[in-house]
C-alpha cells in the first residue's frame, strides 16, 4: 500500500532510491484516501487539465482499496486506542492505517513517525 507521500513522489519521479528499490516489482495499491488527497492538490494548486488527466491516468494503474465496514472498525479501534493513550492521530493517516490493517497489507511511507503509534 502506498501512503500519499510515496504515491506523490512516485508520480513526480522523485521517490528516494532505497524506497524505490523496495517497492519496484511489488504489487502496489492506494486507498481512497490517497486518491482524495491527491485530487485535492490538483484543485488547491490549480493544476491545468493536462496535468490533472496525467494524474488520473497514473492513479488508474493502481487498485484502489475502498472504505468498508472492516476498515471502519479498524479506524474506530485505532482512534479509540490513540485517544486512550492521549495521542491524537492525523485523520487521513489513521484511515490509511486502518485499510492496511483490515487488508493485512504493508505500508510504504516516508512518514514513519505518523504511523509509528498505529500498530
Beta strands, then each sheet from edge to edge (+ up, - down):
strand 1: 29-31
strand 2: 63-65
sheet 1: 1+ 2+
end
